[in-house]
Amino acid sequence: EIVLTQSPGTLSLSPGERATLSCRASQSVSSTYFAWYQQKPGQAPRLLIYGATSRATGVPDRFSGTGSGTDFTLTISRLEPEDFAVYYCQQYGSSPLYTFGQGTKLEIK
Amino acid sequence: QVQLQESGPGLVKPSGTLSLTCGVSGGSIASVSTSGWWSWVRQPPGKGLEWIGEIYHSGSTHYNPSLHSRVTISVDKSENQFSLELTSVTAADTAVYYCGGNGHYSLDHWGQGTLVTVSS
């Protein structure tokens, strides 16, 4: 099983700042099979990035994904108040087919 | 626009069977998902996400090995829905259960989720 480890566990920033969230895989993951999600309290997760770098429909361009192999990054260029949430990374392909990181909580400083 | 809605009992007794259904609207279950695959994911209160399994509109399935012996996912194309059964439940199965539509090796569409509590 590929284990995804996200860091930091909690990130405290102010609106307008840049956020950098990391996800490290225990084994190499194809970029095609890597995604990021946003989850707000009481809501279902929302797909942000698929294929490591492609934004899902309707996702603002302040969200960007980079990375390959075992290290992936989600960057939010300028934080808006609605961006404060929990973010999960996800890989596909190794049994179990889908695994998620433990999440990074992005909170207002 | 694909919309998903989970339904089923919110309370299940220990050792019983959890049964949930996911209704799909916005198109045929055979064609409206990018990949044709549909998933169940769960999230214990205050914790992270766990993929349970997936089903293709034709009925092929894949399950998480950690739950494989207790899980059955089925599809009913005539009703445009798919279902989850989880047997021999314990308190550890208490979670919000989400159904989802699979896309490009990701979960593109999500239901709102339904909390299932295992308790006597």
Interface residues (C-beta under 8 A of the other chain):
Chain A: T32 Y33 A35 Y37 Q43 A44 P45 R46 L47 Y50 G51 S54 A56 Y88 Q90 Y92 G93 S95 P96 L97 Y98 T99 F100 G101 Q102 G103
Chain B: S39 V41 G48 L49 E50 W51 E54 H62 Y63 N64 P65 S66 Y98 G103 H104 Y105 S106 L107 D108 W110 G111 Q112 G113
